[in-house]
C-alpha cells in the first residue's frame, strides 16, 4: 500500500500496472475519488496509435488506485471516428449535470486538416457507457484547443479553452453542458506560440477564480502561468510562474492538467501534472523555446533558418513521442497572499495538511 506521493516516479495501480490517466482530472462521488484521463499504454511513437481510449481509476485515499477499465473505449473499426486509436484525442473533461442527471464528457480532437474540434459524449453513470452526442464541434466557430470545464454552485457551466494560436476563451455552456451559448470573454491574447496559453486549469480559492496555463510547446514543457480574477469571466491578472524554484523553466519538466481541491482539507489544492517526456529531462526550456519562437515567426533571416534547423535536431515531433512512459507530478500549492507556489518535493503526504 502506498502512503505518500512521489512526484515523477512510476505510479502503479493496485494490480501493479502503470496508471494510464494522462491529461486527467479527479471527480469525487459519494466519498470515492475517480481519476480519469487518456490511456497511452499503446502509444510508443512508432505504431500510429495516439490513444487507447479514456481510462478511469478509483480510490478512497488518493494514493492507491483501482483500475475501473476503459470508460470510453477506442473505436478500432471506424477510421473516421474521433475515437479511432489514430485520432489525436486529448484531455477528457467530465462534468455532472444535476438538471439532466447526465455525466458530460468533452474531448479535444486534433483533425488531420489542422483544425481542433470537440467531441461531446454523455452517460448515465460516471463509468459509462458513454454515447457521442456531438462531434466535429467548433465552439463559437473557433478552432478549440486544450481546455477545462467547471460548474458554479448554481449549476451554470463554463468552458475554458485555447483559441488555437491566439488567445484564451471563457464561454458559457448550455444548460445540458453539451454546447456553448454564444456568450464568451477573451483573455491573454498573444501573437504566436510559444507565448499563446494552453492547458487551462481552473479552480476557486477564497472566492477568487484562478487559471493555471502553460505555453504552446507541444509535449515539451515550459513555464506555467497563474492568473486570478474576482469573477468567472474576469478580467484576470497574471501573477507569474507558480514554479519560481525551477531554474529549467519547465514547470519541473511537467504540464499541469487540472487542480484538485482535496475534500476534508482546509486549504489543500493539488496541481495534477503530466511529465510527458521523462527521457528528455536533460533539456531546458532555454534549449528549445527559441525554436518555437522562430518556427512561428512571420519572417526569418538565413541565420535564423540555420539556427532553427540546428535546434530541430534536439526535438522529436509530438507524434514520435513515446508517451506510454509518461509519468505524473502531483504537488500541493503553497499560498503567499494570492500567489500560489509549487515547491519541488521528492515525497509528500496528505497528513502534512490540516
PEJO-V259104 format. One record per backbone hydrogen bond with DSSP energy under -1.0 kcal/mol. CO is the residue of the C=O (numbers start at 1). NH is the residue of the N-H. If there is no record, write none. Layout:
# PEJO-V259104
CO|NH  CO|NH
This chain:
# PEJO-V259104
5|348  6|9  11|19  13|16  17|13  22|38  25|36  27|34  29|32  32|29  33|59  34|27  35|57  36|25  37|55  38|22  39|52  40|43  42|44  43|324  53|39  54|71  54|72  55|37  56|68  57|35  58|66  59|33  65|14  66|58  69|56  72|54  78|81  81|84  83|75  84|87  85|50  85|51  87|89  88|110  90|108  93|106  95|104  97|101  97|102  102|97  103|123  104|95  105|121  106|93  107|119  108|90  109|117  111|114  115|111  116|144  117|109  118|137  119|107  120|133  120|134  121|105  122|131  123|103  125|128  131|122  134|120  137|118  138|141  139|142  143|164  146|162  148|160  150|158  152|155  156|152  157|173  158|150  159|171  160|148  161|169  162|145  163|166  163|167  166|190  167|163  168|187  169|161  170|185  171|159  172|181  174|177  179|174  183|172  185|170  187|168  192|195  194|216  198|214  201|212  203|210  205|208  208|205  209|229  210|203  211|227  212|201  213|225  214|198  215|217  217|220  225|213  226|239  226|240  227|211  228|237  229|209  237|228  240|226  242|342  243|246  246|249  248|285  250|254  255|274  258|272  260|270  262|265  268|262  269|333  270|260  271|331  272|257  272|258  273|329  274|255  275|327  277|280  278|281  280|283  284|287  285|289  288|292  289|293  290|294  291|295  292|296  301|305  302|306  303|307  304|308  305|309  306|310  307|311  308|312  311|314  312|315  317|320  318|321  321|323  323|326  327|275  328|8  331|271  334|341  336|339  339|336  341|334  348|5  349|352  350|353
